[in-house]
Amino acid sequence: MLINKILNVMTNEILNEKHQNFLTSVFTVFDIETSGLDPFKDEILEIAGLKMRGEEIIGRFEALIQPSRSIPAEAEKIHGLNEFFLLVNGRNVSEVLKEFLAFAGDSIIVGHNIKEFDWLFILNQTNKLSWPQPQNKLIDTLELSRQMLSIPFYNLTQVAKALGLEHKNAHRAMTDVEVNAKVFIELMKKFFQKVE
Protein backbone atom coordinates (compact mmCIF):
# COMPACT_ATOMS: atom_id res chain seq x y z
CA MET A 1 0.00 0.00 0.00
CA LEU A 2 1.10 3.57 -0.72
CA ILE A 3 1.09 4.60 2.96
CA ASN A 4 3.40 1.69 3.86
CA LYS A 5 5.82 2.68 1.08
CA ILE A 6 5.90 6.25 2.42
CA LEU A 7 6.45 5.03 5.98
CA ASN A 8 9.28 2.73 4.90
CA VAL A 9 11.32 5.61 3.48
CA MET A 10 10.77 7.87 6.48
CA THR A 11 13.12 7.70 9.43
CA ASN A 12 11.65 7.58 12.93
CA GLU A 13 13.00 11.10 13.47
CA ILE A 14 11.04 12.47 10.51
CA LEU A 15 7.92 10.55 11.57
CA ASN A 16 8.23 11.87 15.11
CA GLU A 17 8.50 15.44 13.78
CA LYS A 18 5.40 14.91 11.60
CA HIS A 19 3.54 13.45 14.58
CA GLN A 20 4.36 16.57 16.62
CA ASN A 21 3.14 18.72 13.70
CA PHE A 22 -0.12 16.74 13.65
CA LEU A 23 -0.66 17.32 17.38
CA THR A 24 -0.32 21.10 16.95
CA SER A 25 -2.12 21.46 13.59
CA VAL A 26 -5.72 22.70 13.40
CA PHE A 27 -8.29 20.60 11.53
CA THR A 28 -11.99 21.08 10.86
CA VAL A 29 -13.80 17.76 10.51
CA PHE A 30 -17.04 18.52 8.70
CA ASP A 31 -20.06 16.98 7.03
CA ILE A 32 -23.16 18.19 5.20
CA GLU A 33 -26.62 16.84 4.50
CA THR A 34 -28.12 17.77 1.13
CA SER A 35 -31.29 17.64 -0.94
CA GLY A 36 -29.62 15.32 -3.46
CA LEU A 37 -26.35 14.06 -4.90
CA ASP A 38 -25.58 16.76 -7.49
CA PRO A 39 -23.38 19.57 -6.07
CA PHE A 40 -24.30 21.83 -9.00
CA LYS A 41 -28.07 21.39 -8.70
CA ASP A 42 -28.93 20.28 -5.18
CA GLU A 43 -28.85 22.27 -1.94
CA ILE A 44 -27.00 22.06 1.37
CA LEU A 45 -29.51 21.52 4.20
CA GLU A 46 -27.23 21.07 7.18
CA ILE A 47 -23.57 21.75 8.00
CA ALA A 48 -21.69 20.52 11.05
CA GLY A 49 -18.05 20.77 12.03
CA LEU A 50 -15.65 20.06 14.87
CA LYS A 51 -12.47 22.11 15.04
CA MET A 52 -9.56 20.17 16.48
CA ARG A 53 -5.98 20.83 17.45
CA GLY A 54 -4.44 17.41 16.99
CA GLU A 55 -6.74 15.12 18.97
CA GLU A 56 -8.35 17.88 21.10
CA ILE A 57 -11.73 19.38 20.16
CA ILE A 58 -11.50 23.18 20.37
CA GLY A 59 -14.68 24.29 18.58
CA ARG A 60 -18.09 23.13 17.42
CA PHE A 61 -20.35 24.34 14.58
CA GLU A 62 -23.83 23.11 13.69
CA ALA A 63 -26.50 24.79 11.55
CA LEU A 64 -29.61 24.00 9.53
CA ILE A 65 -30.31 25.78 6.23
CA GLN A 66 -33.64 26.84 4.75
CA PRO A 67 -34.19 25.20 1.35
CA SER A 68 -35.37 27.21 -1.64
CA ARG A 69 -37.52 24.35 -2.95
CA SER A 70 -39.09 21.08 -1.83
CA ILE A 71 -36.82 18.23 -0.73
CA PRO A 72 -37.20 14.96 -2.65
CA ALA A 73 -38.70 12.09 -0.62
CA GLU A 74 -35.66 9.87 -1.27
CA ALA A 75 -33.34 12.48 0.27
CA GLU A 76 -35.64 12.98 3.26
CA LYS A 77 -35.61 9.20 3.88
CA ILE A 78 -31.82 9.34 4.30
CA HIS A 79 -31.48 12.19 6.79
CA GLY A 80 -35.05 12.85 7.97
CA LEU A 81 -34.92 16.58 7.14
CA ASN A 82 -37.98 18.04 5.43
CA GLU A 83 -38.61 21.53 4.11
CA PHE A 84 -41.21 22.45 6.78
CA PHE A 85 -38.82 21.63 9.64
CA LEU A 86 -35.99 23.48 7.89
CA LEU A 87 -38.06 26.55 7.03
CA VAL A 88 -38.89 26.93 10.74
CA ASN A 89 -35.49 25.92 12.19
CA GLY A 90 -33.04 26.76 9.41
CA ARG A 91 -31.33 29.98 8.35
CA ASN A 92 -30.35 31.53 5.04
CA VAL A 93 -27.60 29.59 3.22
CA SER A 94 -25.32 32.63 2.76
CA GLU A 95 -25.49 33.44 6.49
CA VAL A 96 -24.70 29.85 7.52
CA LEU A 97 -21.96 29.39 4.94
CA LYS A 98 -20.29 32.67 5.92
CA GLU A 99 -20.27 31.56 9.57
CA PHE A 100 -18.98 28.08 8.71
CA LEU A 101 -16.11 29.39 6.57
CA ALA A 102 -15.17 31.84 9.34
CA PHE A 103 -15.30 28.94 11.84
CA ALA A 104 -13.05 26.77 9.63
CA GLY A 105 -10.68 29.64 8.82
CA ASP A 106 -7.50 28.36 7.19
CA SER A 107 -7.60 25.02 9.04
CA ILE A 108 -7.15 21.72 7.21
CA ILE A 109 -10.59 20.38 6.24
CA VAL A 110 -11.23 16.70 7.02
CA GLY A 111 -14.18 14.59 5.94
CA HIS A 112 -15.29 11.28 4.45
CA ASN A 113 -15.59 11.50 0.66
CA ILE A 114 -15.30 15.29 0.83
CA LYS A 115 -13.24 15.60 -2.35
CA GLU A 116 -15.97 13.97 -4.45
CA PHE A 117 -19.01 15.25 -2.56
CA ASP A 118 -19.18 17.59 0.45
CA TRP A 119 -16.46 20.08 -0.53
CA LEU A 120 -17.87 20.32 -4.08
CA PHE A 121 -21.15 21.61 -2.57
CA ILE A 122 -19.20 24.22 -0.58
CA LEU A 123 -17.24 25.34 -3.66
CA ASN A 124 -20.34 25.49 -5.82
CA GLN A 125 -22.27 27.48 -3.22
CA THR A 126 -19.46 30.01 -2.76
CA ASN A 127 -19.31 30.30 -6.55
CA LYS A 128 -23.08 30.96 -6.73
CA LEU A 129 -22.65 33.71 -4.14
CA SER A 130 -19.69 35.17 -6.11
CA TRP A 131 -17.42 34.71 -3.10
CA PRO A 132 -13.72 33.84 -3.32
CA GLN A 133 -13.18 30.08 -3.37
CA PRO A 134 -11.86 28.71 -0.06
CA GLN A 135 -8.29 27.46 -0.41
CA ASN A 136 -8.16 25.05 2.54
CA LYS A 137 -6.09 21.89 2.27
CA LEU A 138 -8.22 18.73 2.37
CA ILE A 139 -7.78 15.34 4.00
CA ASP A 140 -10.30 12.77 2.79
CA THR A 141 -10.72 9.92 5.28
CA LEU A 142 -12.24 7.79 2.50
CA GLU A 143 -8.95 7.95 0.59
CA LEU A 144 -6.95 7.50 3.79
CA SER A 145 -8.94 4.44 4.90
CA ARG A 146 -8.57 2.84 1.45
CA GLN A 147 -4.80 3.18 1.79
CA MET A 148 -4.59 1.97 5.37
CA LEU A 149 -7.34 -0.64 5.80
CA SER A 150 -8.30 -3.78 3.94
CA ILE A 151 -12.08 -4.09 4.25
CA PRO A 152 -14.90 -4.89 1.77
CA PHE A 153 -16.63 -1.48 1.98
CA TYR A 154 -15.31 1.96 2.86
CA ASN A 155 -18.41 3.91 3.87
CA LEU A 156 -18.03 5.73 7.19
CA THR A 157 -20.00 3.13 9.16
CA GLN A 158 -17.83 0.24 7.91
CA VAL A 159 -14.57 2.14 8.42
CA ALA A 160 -15.65 3.05 11.96
CA LYS A 161 -16.54 -0.60 12.65
CA ALA A 162 -13.15 -1.77 11.34
CA LEU A 163 -11.49 0.62 13.80
CA GLY A 164 -13.63 -0.60 16.72
CA LEU A 165 -15.94 2.44 16.75
CA GLU A 166 -19.75 2.57 16.74
CA HIS A 167 -21.68 4.68 14.26
CA LYS A 168 -25.32 5.11 15.28
CA ASN A 169 -27.79 7.58 13.75
CA ALA A 170 -25.80 7.88 10.51
CA HIS A 171 -26.73 10.63 8.05
CA ARG A 172 -27.17 13.52 10.41
CA ALA A 173 -24.30 15.93 10.03
CA MET A 174 -23.02 16.26 13.61
CA THR A 175 -23.32 12.53 14.35
CA ASP A 176 -21.29 11.78 11.23
CA VAL A 177 -18.74 14.45 12.15
CA GLU A 178 -18.26 13.07 15.66
CA VAL A 179 -17.65 9.57 14.31
CA ASN A 180 -15.45 10.86 11.50
CA ALA A 181 -13.30 12.81 13.97
CA LYS A 182 -12.68 9.57 15.90
CA VAL A 183 -11.98 7.71 12.63
CA PHE A 184 -9.49 10.41 11.60
CA ILE A 185 -7.66 10.19 14.95
CA GLU A 186 -7.50 6.37 14.78
CA LEU A 187 -6.19 6.46 11.19
CA MET A 188 -3.54 9.00 12.18
CA LYS A 189 -2.54 6.84 15.16
CA LYS A 190 -2.08 3.91 12.78
CA PHE A 191 -0.02 6.15 10.51
CA PHE A 192 2.26 7.26 13.34
CA GLN A 193 2.49 3.97 15.25
CA LYS A 194 5.87 3.27 13.62
CA VAL A 195 7.22 6.19 15.64
CA GLU A 196 7.23 4.07 18.78
N, C-alpha and C positions, 0 to 999 in steps of 0.2 A: 504494500500500500504506500501511497505517496507520503503520508505522514511519517511512516517508519523510515523511509529513505531519508527524509529531512532530518529526523532525529539521529540517524546513524552518522551523519556528517557533522553534527553539532557536538562540540565538547560539553562536558558537564558545566564548565565555567560559563559558556555562552547560554546554555539552557537556564542556569541559575539566574543570570542577568535578565533573561527574557521573563522568567517567572516573577522576579521582583518588579519588572515593568508592568506585568499583568496585574499584580496586586495594587499598584498605584494608578493604573489607567481607569478612565471613567467610561462606562458602557451604558447604553440605554437599550434594555431588552423591551421589545414592543410587539404588539399584535393589533390587527384590526378585524372587525366584522363588516361585511359588505352586503349590498343588495344583489350581488351576482359575481361572476368570475372574470368579467372583462374590465380591466383597469381604465379603459378609454370610454366606457359606456356606463358602467355601474357606479354606485355611490358608496362612500364610506359611511357606516352607520355608528360605529363605535371605535374608539382608540384607547388603548391602555399601554402604560409603560412603567417600568421600574428602572430608576437610575442607580447604578452600582459603581462603587470604587472597588475593583477587584471582586471579592466575594461579599462585600458589605453593601446592603441596600441603603441608599442615601436620599432617595426621592421616589415619589409615587404620583402617577398621572392617570386619570380615568375620566372619560367623557363620552356622552351620547350625542349623536348628531341628528338634526331634523332632516328627513329625506325631502326631496323636491317632487317625488312621485311615489306611487304605490310600490310596495315591496313584493316581489313574486313569492308565491306560496312555498316554492321549493327552497328558497333562501330562508324564509321564516322558520321552516321546519328544522333547519340546521342550527340556528342560533336563538330562535324564539323571539326575535325582535320584530314588532310590527309597526306600521306607520303611525297608528293612533298613540301607542305608548311613546314612541320617539317624538312625535309632535308636541306632546305634553312635557316630556322629560329631557328632550334633547335641546341642543343649541345650534346656532348657525355654523355651517362647516368652516367658513373663513375664520370665525372667532376661535373655534376649537383647534383648528390646524395651526393658527398663529401661536396659541398657547403651547401646543405640543412641540412645535419646532423651537420655541424659546426654552421649554423644559429640556429638550434633548441637547440644545446648544451644539457644540462641535464634538460631542461625545461619539464614540464608536457605536453604531447601531447594530443590534443583535436581534435575530429572529429566525423562525423556522420557515424556510422557503420564501424569505423576504425578497431575494433577488428576482424571483420569477413572479411574485404576487404582491405582497404587502407594500414594498417600497415603490413599486410601479404605480400603485394608487396614489401614494403621497406625491410622487413626481408629477403625475398627470394632474392632480388637483392644484398643485402650486403653479403649474403651467396654465391651467384654466383661469387662475386668479392673477396671472401675469406677474407672479412673484419670482425672484431669483431661485434657481434650483438649489436645494440643499446639497452640500458637497461632503456629507459625512462618509467616513469609511464604513463598510458593511462587513459583518461576520454572519454567514448563513449557517445555522446549526444543522440544517438538512445536509448541506455539502460536507460539513465537518463530521457528522455522524456517519455518512457514507464512506468517508475515508478511515474512520477509526473503529467502526463496528461492523460485524458481519451478521446481519439479521435479514429476515425475508422482506420486511416492509419498513420504511423509514418515516412514516407519519409520526407526529409528535408523541402520540399515545404509545406507539410501539418502541420508539427510542427511549422514552421515559421508563417503560417497563424493563427494557434491556439493561438499564442503569439502576434498576431497583427502586424506581420512583413510581408513585401512583399518579394517575391523571384522571380525576373525576370532573364531571361537568365541563367536558370539552366544548369548544366553540362558543365560549364567552371570552371576551378579550382579556380581562384581568386574570381569569383562571388559567388561560393558556400562557400568559406572560409569566405568572408565578412558577408554573411547571417548567417553562422554557428557560427561566433564569437558573433553576436547579440543574436542568440538563446541561446548560452552558458551563456551569461550574464543574460538573462531573466530567464533561469532555475535556475541559482545560486541566483538570487534575490528572486525567489519563495521559494527556499530552506531556505534562511536566513530571510524571512519576519517575522518569529516568534520571531526574536530578538527584534523587536520593540514592 
